[in-house]
Amino acid sequence: MTDYDPRTDTGIPTEPVGSLPRPAKLQAAYAEYDEGKISKEDLEKLQDEACKDSIEHGE
């Protein structure tokens, strides 16, 4: 267990979820999906990849 640090412990549990920008590749995929250029399945695969990448960078 780590020691309490009053400089960083606000007493309010927080998570970085929602504050990470979407990668450019995923933003482009959303545009392609909206234009009918890629399927929902392809978009979901790219979403999963972006999620995994964010998790790996956050660990």
Long-range contacts (C-beta under 8 A, 24 or more apart in sequence): 16-58, 20-54, 22-50, 23-50, 23-53, 25-50, 26-50
